[in-house]
Structures are given as structure tokens and as C-alpha cells.
Amino acid sequence: MRSLSRLSLMLVAVGALALSGCDGLLDIEPRQSISDDRARSTPQNVRGALIGAYDRAGDTDLYGGELIMGSDLMALDTRRVVWTGTFADPREFWNKTILVNNGSVEDTWEDAYEVINIANNVLSALDVFEDAGERSRIEGHARLLRGIMLFELVRKWAPAYTAGTPSSDLGVPIVLEPTEDVTEENNAARNTVAEVYSQVLQDLVAARDQLPARDGILGDTYAASAFLARVHLSSGDYAAAAAEASRVIEEGGYALAPTFEGAFNQESGSSEYVFSRAITTQDGGNALNTFYGADENSGRGDIEMTDEYVTLFEEGDGRAFFYVDNGGILRTGKWQGPTSEGVDIPVIRLAEMYLTRAEANLRAGTSIGATPLQDLNVIRTRAGLDPLAAVTADDVLRERRLELDFEGSLLHDLKRTGGTIGVTGVGALPATDPRFVYPIPQREIDANPNMVQNPFYL
């Protein structure tokens, strides 16, 4: 079944979670054929499906690490960060020469649409909840997950919103109904970038307004606002980005870790994690530590830092958070925890919200919540640096780079701001070059006659 289009597959995960209320072991239907009606038949089953969607979002191919790592390998200058591993798929990212059958690209696409499909199943079953409050909360969670997955897909498989013509540039398919049977109707076409962004905003605004301030290990209203800040910054709606980031900073109850180092490799998360995923062995482990971490930290040691990378930092900058492994290789200290369980992977940290508010206010000419200079100096002070006396947009982008490298933001920052990416044997290329847009997986093209490949890969 993995050879077929994921958009054409019957959802398996929701059906599997529906077994929680079985009457006898011999009555259990095979996992592959469990009915969707049964999966959506009771509040307990729908709640289980929702947990399954969050768990899938933490899969190795998504927020379990490879979604983040792939972006960074694409964006990082090949002179500053070196891929030395034997796996071909990540090497294609680092070389900036992704093939249409890249397994990591295929799996990320597949898993993202699986999360969307589970969310759609949950949304189709809201009538099973008699309590209006719970029904609204469950809807908020499903729309949060669908919104963030669509956002991750469109910013990797399509041109940046601010770099092209979003009203005509092809984005990714918007799927809003459960996929239950393999039919020609499931052969979805790509929507435009503008249409995808519109749907993302609809979902995240609904999630923000429906979710509580805290909801255990799940996302909440401030996670929705944090993602909204990302979306608005990506689309150039700076006043809205500043407002959402400010809401997280001022109302969310988060706090920066006392030191930069203290924001990572924490067994119970961190006070500055706005949205994170607790990684387990069932999710495939912590892919970031697997590839970035040295052997003595249970990693493969496939990604090395060079001396040139270190020159990006001022003397005394706590964000020069590196260690030298037993082989004398320089590695980032952000990912050196267990490969399987015990460490949360931060998807959005509070520090990013300060930097987003600073940049958005600066570009919009506003001071929502604080001035850009105040926000930037909060980040610099935590890093052990002297505050600046004045700030420009370039200053903010530089601080974003130093603060957020190896967390998946660099590629998208370079695309939306017209930056360049250094490629061995080629030189500096504009980040808007079509090679920095992922290819639609070839198996999707083969299975779906309505799917159009991105231009660079034709």
C-alpha cells in the first residue's frame, strides 16, 4: 500500500485506535479493514484518534526530527556544516540535489497527510460529543493539527509566499474530508499557495479560539497563536504576526530558560517550549540526536560543524553551543540527548516569539507589546551579550540565525527575506532558486494523474 498515493489511502491509524472498546479478542477486525464508522462511533474512540494524530505528528519523519533536519541541511552553507553520513537521502538535502524518489521527502509528505486525514476523521465525528465545550475543544485540536501540517507542506513543497505569485503558484492539495476509499475522486489536485495559506489561517484561528490555555501534553491556544505568528510572518502580514507573538509572550505564562544551554536536552521539557513533542521509541526515536549527536551521545555523528561556522558568533555568545566529541569533531550541543525517550523536541520556543515580534514590529513600524530593540536585547542578554543601542532588520535576522539554527527555521527565513545559500561547486544561490523547493514524490505523480510536479524536477 505504501506504493500508492497517500492521498488515496484509507486511514489505518484511526481504525486501529477504535479497538479500545472491544467486547472480545476474537471479535477484533483486522487493522487494515477496521471500519471508519466504528472508529468514529464513540467519544472514547474519537479521543483516541485525536491522541493518535498528535502521536503521528511526533513521528521521525515529522516533528520527531527529519522535518526539521531536512530544512536545515538544505539551507546551511556546505562550507559551514558537513554531512559525513552514509545515508543517501540526507546527503541529497545537503548537496541541494534532491531526487524525486527521495525516501525522506516521500515519508514526510505521507505522514503529514496521514495526520491531516486523522484530523479530518475527528472533525467528521464531532456529533458524538454531547457536551458542547468538549466538542469545541476536540475540534480545536483537530484544526490545529490540520493547519500546522498544511503549513509545513506548503512552505516546503511550494515557493515562499512573499517570493512569488501566491494567487497562481501551485501549493499542495487541500484535503478537508476523510479519505476512506481508493477512488478516482481521491486524486486531489494542487491548490494555490494563497488558497493553502487561507485554509491554514482558518484552521489556526479556529484552534486559537477553541482551545484552552493548557491541555496536558496536547497543543493549546498559545501554540495556535505561535503558529499563527509564523504564518503571518511568512506571508508578510507583520502587524498580525506581532500581535500573535505578543499574545504568547504576554499571556502564555512561558519564560526563557536562564541559559541558552538550559533550553535543550531537558527530560521534562522547558518553560520556554510553546509547542513540543515528547519522543518515544514508537515514534522512531529522536532523529535530531540520531544524526547530529556523537557516538558517545547515542548518535551517528553524521553532521559536523566547521571552524567557519563558529565565526558567526561574537565572543562570549552562549549560543555558540558546541562540543567536541571523542573523535575531535565539533558538533552542535542542541541535540545530544537520548535517541529514543526522555527528551522533548521543541517545535516553537518562546525565544522565537520575541524575535518574531521584534522583526514584525520593525517592518510594520509598530511597537506592539514592546519595541524591536527591547525584544532583541532580551534574547541577547540571555545569550550573555551586551545589549544593542539600535536595531535594524538585518540585526534581527542575524539574531534569528544564531538563536534558531538547527531548529528548522533557516531555510524559510532565507526564502522569505531574499537570502542566499552556499553550494559547493556552484557558489551562493538565491534561496528562491527552485531547487530549494521539495519535489512532489514520484510515487504521488505516478498514482495521481491530477498531481503536477514542481518545475525544477521536470
C-alpha angles and dihedrals in degrees: 000000000000089000092065126080111280088220087061098048128106111243112257103177097062092050092051092053090053090074092082093097101043120150097210138003093239091056095061113119118224111275093241094054104039108136120250089221089061092047090055098037103098138029089243093056093046091050088051091051090052091053087049090055092052090047091051090051087060092053118129091254093054129029090343085084119278095083087057098038095048092057092050096047088053093049105038118095108252089227093059103040123032129200108214100165128114099233111108099207098062090041089060089057092050092046089048089232106112116179122219091245096051105147096214091052090049094049095046091050091047097047094045091055090045089058088048091050093051089048090051091051090052092049091051091056102050092114090074089073114085094185109081093207094055091043090055093047093050090049090051092054093048092048092047091055094044092047097050093045092051089049093051090048097048096048092051102038099039140046116277114273093239095042102059142011105299094188090064107018111105115248124173133295115281108220114187102163129065115267104227107155136032104248138138088258088069091064094103122193124221117269121215122269090249092052092050092049090049091054092045091053092048091052097044095045089051090048092049091053096043104041125083126239091259130012109175114260093344130091121277142194093284092051087055090051091048091054090045088055089054093048094048092047089051092051096043097249092136100170090054091046091052092048095051093044090048091052090057093047098044102034108022099080094230124141134196114252110255090248133025090239090055091064092070141059092020117157094213100032126251138277088245097055108111093174125007140153125231105222123218135179088257089063090054096259133269104320092187092061091040092061104025099037124089123240092261088056093051093260136121095236094224098146120062132187119224129215088252090063091056091059089071090077132078118236109275095021107148089206089073081092104166138134134200112234128217090274094054093254121143114233137174114262094213094087112039103113130105116311093225123023138004105048128082120221110224113225096177124014128194089244089067090055091056090051093045092050091048094051095041093049091046094052094042094044091236137121102214106173095343141354119276089245092054093050094046092050091052087062095043093048092053088051090055096252132130115261120256122244094215136011138214132185089258089055091055093047090050091052090047089054094050094043101042107031113133090023097092102257103102099080092052094044091052092048096050095044100042097251128159134240123212115230124188112250092007107058128216113349126189110258087232090067107125092238088074091063113086119246119247102252110265092231088060090053091048095048100040120052090192094059117102122204122230113262099247091060099048 
